[in-house]
Amino acid sequence: MYCVSIACGSHSRMIEEYRQLMADDVPLVELRLDFLRREPDLPRLLAEKNSQVIVTCRKPEDGGLWREPEEKRLKVLRQAIIDGVEYVDLEADTAKLIPRHGKTRRIISYHNLTETPEDLQTIWDRLAQCDPDIIKIAVMPKRIRDVFRVFDLQKANAGKIPTIAISMGETGFMTRVLAPKFGAPFTYSTFSSKRVIAPGLPTYKSLRDVYRYDSIDEDTEVFGVVGDPIGHSLSPLIHNKSFVVAEMNRIYLPFLVHPEDLGDFLDLAPSVNVRGLSVTIPHKVAVVGKLTRCDPAVEEIGACNTVILDNYDRFGYNTDYAAALLSIEVAMGGKVGEISPVKGCSALVLGAGGAGKALAYGLQTRGARVTVTDSDSDRAIEVARQLGCNEVDWEMRHGYKCSILANCTPVGMHPNVDETPFEKSALKEGMVVFDAVYNPENTLLIKNARAKGCIPVTGIEMFVGQACLQFRLFTGKPGSATLMRQILRNAISAVHYH
């Protein structure tokens, strides 16, 4: 079960949002009375009550907005209990002043918006002395290890007093979604992404529709994408829907992992049953050094975008190069027998990061003459040395003659849709122009390529191709390119429409 928190400045708006949640069959709603600009009118707010309700009225030091005298706040909480709401949220000091009454259950909570204290179990033990029905602990992580300490707290107290242990912020998002896997009675969500109630709080529609929260149980296998930043990733949409269609008890999450935390994350991920990972910027190169085994392409490229975890063994793969190469070959008419259409072609790869290095490797294996370029000339030189291909200075890229141009930089990605890594005037008719950017699908580079009579290859095809290959590695079964392509295009259209 998930709870939706409503935090509005006016009674009328709070009532309107509550009505919408009732129409959506939401079973549990939290009314954040401390957000109201006027004194809370509980009879008015509860007049249309048709669900379980939590009443919360939090002080600023606990992350709330209550500005009136403390005695008024205590009066509001006591009144909620008298009115018979299902739950009331009380901090430890407040709980000592408000005794149990009637059928209202007590959530005894602790919030720390600056850190994750070392003594989490001691804090839990203290809250357990306050006559709780549920213990809630919400803390802010500074490093990824803090997130897993919150998971450890949740697991250590399973079977005792029902506990909701939350690591806040985007880094701790996984603790909110995976809550039912470790015995939490419910998790919190927000009515709208436009209203920030607590750091990292998901919308209830994403919990319900993307992550299928109510279907998660202790046997659910966990997958996800590791990156920094990661909020823009559409991989969770694609893989979660694919798991549903395949009737698999699996979930796919976005994992925000900073570069300095990658090793710790990989060490700790098996403790929450993470079985497979997509790897994106900036970890594709760094993760190679954390693998216990990898396929030959990863060794050659020096970049990995897929990791399969078997307890503490990590097997690395690269599906980027195969997907990008296939999309280019298809656009050029496909193979003739075993001969690739890129054989003998001159190819200029823009970007010498993980994706650029992977595509340069793939093109070389098919017999293309490859040149790489990057705004970081040292990186381009290093890739050229490792792969045995050519390198050209970034400022000289427009003068390089090629029949295949491949953009593997983020230039042109939403929201910077008016940028291009290669000027329109330098594009030549008949040139194959590949852009790894998939959001938007029709980047400025692709638009210019069409206008100049080039053969355009969008990032959608590469993205879908590598996702299908990843799905097979994750599950042993093929993914549906048609389904993934449809989901991706719908999601991109929704982003740009709004």
C-alpha positions in Angstrom: 0.0 0.0 0.0 1.2 3.5 -0.7 0.2 6.7 1.0 -0.3 10.0 -0.9 0.7 13.1 1.0 -1.4 16.3 0.3 0.3 19.5 1.2 -1.6 22.6 0.2 -1.9 26.2 1.4 -5.7 26.3 1.3 -8.4 24.1 2.7 -10.3 24.2 -0.6 -7.3 23.0 -2.6 -6.6 20.2 -0.1 -10.2 19.1 -0.4 -10.1 19.1 -4.2 -6.9 17.0 -4.3 -8.5 14.6 -1.8 -11.5 14.2 -4.0 -9.3 13.4 -7.0 -7.4 10.8 -5.0 -10.7 9.2 -3.9 -11.8 9.1 -7.6 -8.5 7.3 -8.2 -9.2 4.7 -5.5 -6.2 5.7 -3.3 -6.5 3.8 0.0 -4.4 6.0 2.3 -3.9 9.8 2.3 -1.8 12.0 4.6 -3.1 15.5 5.3 -0.1 17.8 6.0 -1.9 20.4 8.1 1.3 22.3 8.7 1.2 23.5 5.1 -2.1 25.3 5.6 -1.9 29.1 5.7 -4.9 29.3 8.1 -5.7 27.4 11.3 -6.7 23.8 10.3 -10.4 23.2 10.1 -10.5 19.4 10.6 -14.3 18.9 10.4 -14.2 20.6 7.0 -11.3 18.6 5.7 -12.8 15.3 6.9 -16.4 16.0 5.8 -15.9 13.9 2.6 -13.6 11.3 4.1 -13.7 8.1 2.2 -10.3 6.5 2.8 -7.8 5.9 5.6 -6.3 9.2 6.7 -3.0 10.1 8.4 -3.0 13.6 10.1 0.4 15.2 10.3 1.3 18.6 11.6 5.1 18.9 11.7 7.4 21.5 13.3 10.2 23.3 11.2 12.9 21.4 13.0 11.3 18.1 11.8 10.9 19.3 8.2 7.5 20.9 8.6 6.0 24.4 8.2 4.0 24.9 11.4 4.6 28.5 12.6 1.9 28.8 15.4 2.5 28.1 19.1 3.3 24.5 20.1 0.1 24.2 22.2 -2.0 24.9 19.2 -0.3 22.1 17.3 -0.8 19.7 20.1 -4.5 20.7 20.2 -4.8 20.0 16.4 -3.3 16.5 16.8 -5.5 15.7 19.8 -8.6 16.8 17.8 -7.6 14.5 15.0 -7.5 11.6 17.4 -10.9 12.5 18.9 -12.3 12.7 15.3 -11.2 9.1 14.8 -8.7 9.4 12.0 -6.9 6.1 11.3 -3.4 7.5 12.0 -1.7 10.4 13.6 2.0 11.2 13.1 3.8 12.1 16.3 7.5 12.9 17.0 9.0 11.2 20.1 8.7 14.3 22.2 5.2 15.0 21.1 4.1 11.4 21.7 4.9 11.7 25.4 2.3 14.6 25.6 -0.5 12.9 23.6 -1.7 9.6 25.0 -3.3 6.8 23.0 -7.1 7.2 22.6 -9.7 5.3 20.6 -8.8 3.4 17.5 -6.4 6.0 16.1 -3.0 4.3 15.4 0.2 6.1 16.3 3.1 6.7 13.8 6.1 7.7 15.9 8.5 9.4 13.6 12.1 10.8 13.5 13.3 13.1 10.7 16.9 14.2 10.0 17.2 16.4 6.9 21.0 16.8 7.1 22.5 13.4 7.7 22.1 9.7 8.4 23.1 9.3 12.1 25.4 6.4 13.0 23.1 5.2 15.8 20.0 4.4 13.7 19.1 1.3 15.8 19.4 3.4 19.0 17.0 5.9 17.5 14.6 3.0 16.5 14.8 1.6 20.1 14.0 5.1 21.5 10.9 5.5 19.3 9.8 1.9 20.2 9.4 3.2 23.8 6.8 5.7 22.7 3.9 3.3 22.3 4.0 3.2 18.5 1.9 1.2 16.1 4.4 2.2 13.3 7.9 3.6 13.5 9.0 6.0 10.8 12.6 7.0 10.4 13.5 9.4 7.5 17.1 10.5 7.1 19.3 12.2 4.5 22.2 10.3 3.0 25.6 11.8 2.4 27.1 8.7 0.7 25.6 5.6 -0.9 26.5 3.5 2.1 24.0 5.6 4.2 21.2 4.3 1.9 22.1 0.7 2.5 22.4 1.3 6.3 18.7 2.4 6.1 17.9 -0.9 4.3 19.8 -2.7 7.1 17.7 -1.0 9.7 14.5 -2.0 7.9 15.6 -5.6 7.6 16.9 -5.8 11.2 13.5 -4.8 12.6 11.3 -6.9 10.4 8.8 -8.9 12.4 9.0 -6.4 15.3 7.1 -3.1 15.3 6.1 -2.2 11.7 8.8 0.1 10.4 9.1 2.6 7.5 12.7 3.4 7.0 13.4 6.1 4.4 16.6 7.5 2.9 15.6 10.8 1.5 16.7 12.6 -1.7 17.2 11.1 -5.2 20.0 8.9 -3.9 17.6 7.2 -1.5 14.7 6.8 -3.9 15.2 3.0 -3.9 14.3 2.8 -0.2 10.9 4.3 -1.0 10.1 2.0 -3.9 11.5 -1.2 -2.4 9.8 -0.7 1.0 7.3 -3.6 0.6 10.2 -6.0 -0.2 11.5 -5.5 3.3 8.3 -5.4 5.3 7.3 -1.8 5.4 3.5 -1.3 5.9 3.4 1.4 3.3 5.5 4.1 1.6 4.9 7.8 1.0 4.3 9.6 -2.3 3.1 13.0 -3.5 0.1 14.1 -5.4 2.1 16.1 -7.9 5.8 16.4 -8.9 5.3 20.2 -8.9 5.0 20.2 -5.1 8.0 19.4 -3.0 7.0 17.9 0.3 10.1 15.8 1.1 13.3 15.3 -0.9 13.0 12.3 -3.3 9.3 11.8 -2.8 7.8 10.1 -5.9 4.4 10.8 -7.4 1.8 8.2 -6.6 1.1 7.7 -10.3 4.7 6.8 -10.9 4.6 4.4 -8.0 1.4 2.8 -9.3 1.9 2.9 -13.0 5.7 2.7 -13.6 7.0 0.7 -10.6 3.8 -1.3 -9.8 4.4 -0.8 -6.1 1.6 -3.0 -4.9 3.0 -6.0 -6.8 6.5 -5.8 -5.1 7.1 -8.5 -2.5 10.1 -10.2 -0.9 10.8 -12.3 -3.9 10.9 -9.4 -6.4 14.2 -9.3 -8.3 15.7 -5.9 -8.7 17.3 -4.3 -11.8 18.1 -0.7 -12.6 20.2 1.9 -14.3 23.2 3.5 -12.6 24.2 7.0 -13.5 24.8 10.6 -12.4 22.5 12.3 -13.3 19.8 9.7 -13.7 16.4 11.4 -13.3 16.1 11.9 -17.1 16.4 8.2 -17.9 13.6 6.5 -19.7 15.0 3.0 -19.1 12.7 2.4 -16.1 9.6 3.0 -18.3 10.8 0.5 -20.9 12.1 -2.3 -18.8 9.3 -2.2 -16.2 6.6 -2.4 -18.9 8.6 -5.2 -20.6 8.6 -7.1 -17.3 4.9 -6.7 -17.0 4.3 -8.0 -20.5 6.6 -11.0 -19.8 4.8 -11.6 -16.5 8.0 -11.4 -14.4 8.3 -10.5 -10.8 11.0 -7.9 -11.4 11.4 -4.2 -10.9 13.8 -1.7 -12.6 14.8 1.4 -10.8 16.9 4.5 -11.4 20.0 4.5 -9.1 21.7 7.9 -8.6 25.3 6.9 -7.8 28.1 9.5 -7.7 31.5 8.5 -9.1 33.1 8.2 -5.7 30.3 5.8 -4.6 30.3 3.3 -7.6 32.5 0.7 -5.9 30.4 0.8 -2.7 27.2 0.6 -4.6 28.3 -2.5 -6.5 29.5 -4.1 -3.2 26.2 -3.5 -1.5 23.7 -3.9 -4.2 23.4 -7.7 -3.8 22.2 -7.2 -0.3 18.9 -5.9 -1.7 18.7 -8.5 -4.5 20.0 -6.4 -7.3 20.5 -8.8 -10.2 21.3 -6.7 -13.2 22.3 -3.1 -14.1 22.4 -0.8 -17.0 25.3 1.5 -16.8 25.3 5.1 -18.2 27.3 8.3 -17.9 29.7 8.7 -16.2 30.3 5.1 -15.1 30.8 3.1 -18.3 34.6 3.2 -18.2 35.0 3.2 -14.4 32.8 0.2 -13.9 35.2 -2.0 -16.0 37.7 -2.0 -13.2 35.0 -3.3 -10.8 34.0 -6.4 -12.8 35.0 -10.0 -12.0 34.6 -11.1 -15.6 33.7 -9.4 -18.9 33.1 -10.3 -22.5 35.9 -9.6 -25.1 34.2 -6.5 -26.4 34.4 -4.9 -23.0 38.0 -5.7 -22.8 38.7 -4.2 -26.2 36.5 -1.1 -25.8 37.3 -0.5 -22.2 33.7 0.5 -21.5 30.7 -1.5 -20.2 27.0 -0.6 -20.2 25.5 -3.8 -18.7 26.4 -5.7 -15.5 24.9 -9.0 -14.4 25.3 -9.7 -10.7 25.5 -13.2 -9.3 25.9 -12.5 -5.6 29.3 -10.8 -5.6 30.4 -11.9 -9.1 30.0 -9.1 -11.7 29.8 -10.0 -15.4 30.2 -7.1 -17.8 28.9 -6.6 -21.3 28.6 -3.9 -23.9 25.3 -3.8 -25.9 25.9 -0.2 -27.1 28.3 -1.0 -29.9 26.2 -3.9 -31.3 23.0 -1.9 -31.3 24.5 1.3 -32.8 26.3 -0.7 -35.5 23.2 -2.7 -36.4 21.1 0.4 -36.7 23.7 1.9 -39.1 24.0 -1.3 -41.1 20.2 -1.5 -41.5 20.0 2.1 -42.7 22.7 1.2 -45.3 20.8 -1.8 -46.6 22.0 -4.5 -44.3 24.7 -7.1 -44.7 25.3 -9.0 -48.0 26.2 -12.4 -46.7 28.7 -11.8 -44.0 30.0 -8.5 -45.5 28.9 -5.4 -43.6 27.9 -2.3 -45.7 30.3 -0.2 -43.6 33.3 -2.1 -44.8 35.8 0.2 -46.5 33.8 3.4 -45.5 35.4 6.3 -43.7 33.7 7.0 -40.4 34.1 10.1 -38.2 33.0 9.4 -34.6 32.2 12.6 -32.5 32.9 11.9 -28.9 35.5 9.6 -27.3 33.5 8.7 -24.1 32.1 5.3 -23.5 29.5 5.4 -26.3 31.9 6.8 -28.9 34.6 4.4 -28.0 32.1 1.5 -28.3 30.9 2.6 -31.7 34.4 3.2 -33.0 35.3 -0.3 -31.9 32.2 -1.8 -33.7 32.9 0.1 -36.9 36.5 -1.1 -36.9 35.4 -4.7 -36.5 33.3 -4.4 -39.6 36.2 -3.0 -41.6 35.5 0.8 -41.6 38.3 3.3 -41.5 37.6 5.1 -38.2 38.6 8.5 -37.0 37.6 9.8 -33.5 37.4 13.4 -32.3 36.5 14.9 -29.0 36.5 18.4 -27.4 38.8 16.8 -24.9 41.7 16.1 -27.3 43.6 14.0 -24.7 40.6 11.6 -24.5 40.4 11.3 -28.3 44.1 10.6 -28.6 43.9 7.9 -25.9 41.0 6.2 -27.6 42.7 6.3 -31.0 45.8 4.7 -29.3 43.9 2.0 -27.6 41.8 1.0 -30.7 44.5 1.6 -33.3 42.3 4.1 -35.3 42.9 7.7 -36.3 42.3 11.0 -34.4 41.5 14.5 -35.6 41.4 17.7 -33.6 37.9 18.8 -32.6 38.2 22.1 -34.3 39.1 20.4 -37.6 36.2 18.0 -37.6 34.2 19.8 -40.3 37.0 19.5 -42.8 37.3 15.7 -42.4 35.8 13.8 -45.4 33.7 10.8 -44.3 30.8 8.7 -45.5 29.6 7.9 -42.0 29.2 10.6 -39.3 28.3 9.4 -35.8 27.5 11.7 -33.0 28.2 10.1 -29.6 28.2 13.3 -27.6 25.2 14.6 -25.6 25.1 17.8 -27.7 21.5 18.3 -28.9 19.9 16.4 -26.1 16.7 17.8 -24.4 16.5 20.5 -23.3 19.3 21.9 -25.4 17.5 21.0 -28.7 18.9 24.0 -30.6 22.5 22.7 -30.5 24.3 20.5 -32.9 27.8 19.0 -32.8 28.3 19.3 -36.5 27.4 22.2 -38.8 24.8 21.8 -41.5 27.1 23.3 -44.1 29.6 20.4 -43.6 27.0 17.7 -44.2 27.2 16.1 -47.7 24.4 14.4 -49.6 24.4 10.6 -49.3 26.4 10.7 -46.0 25.1 8.4 -43.2 24.4 10.5 -40.2 23.9 8.7 -36.9 23.0 10.5 -33.7 23.1 8.5 -30.4 20.9 11.2 -28.7 17.3 9.8 -28.5 15.5 12.6 -26.7 14.5 14.3 -28.9 14.5 11.7 -31.6 14.7 14.4 -34.3 17.7 16.3 -33.1 18.9 19.4 -34.9 21.7 17.2 -36.4 19.1 14.7 -37.8 16.9 17.5 -39.1 19.9 19.1 -40.9 20.9 15.6 -42.2 17.5 15.1 -43.8 17.6 18.6 -45.3 20.9 17.9 -46.9 19.9 14.6 -48.4 21.8 12.4 -45.9 20.7 9.0 -44.6 19.6 9.7 -41.0 19.8 7.1 -38.2 18.2 8.3 -35.0 19.2 7.4 -31.4 15.8 5.7 -30.9 17.0 2.6 -32.9 20.3 2.4 -30.9 18.5 2.8 -27.6 15.9 0.2 -28.4 18.5 -2.2 -29.7 20.7 -2.0 -26.7 17.7 -2.3 -24.4 16.5 -5.5 -26.1 20.0 -6.9 -25.8 20.1 -5.9 -22.1 16.6 -7.5 -21.5 17.9 -10.8 -22.9 20.9 -10.6 -20.6 18.7 -9.8 -17.6 16.0 -12.4 -18.3 17.3 -15.0 -20.9 14.3 -14.0 -23.1 14.1 -11.6 -26.0 12.7 -8.1 -25.5 10.1 -6.7 -27.8 11.7 -3.9 -30.0 8.2 -2.9 -31.1 7.0 -2.4 -27.6 10.1 -0.6 -26.4 10.0 1.7 -29.4 6.4 2.6 -28.8 7.0 3.3 -25.1 10.0 5.4 -25.8 8.3 7.6 -28.5 5.2 8.1 -26.3 7.4 9.1 -23.3 9.5 11.6 -25.4 6.3 13.1 -26.9 4.8 13.5 -23.4 8.0 15.3 -22.2 8.0 17.8 -25.1 4.2 18.3 -25.0 4.3 19.3 -21.4 
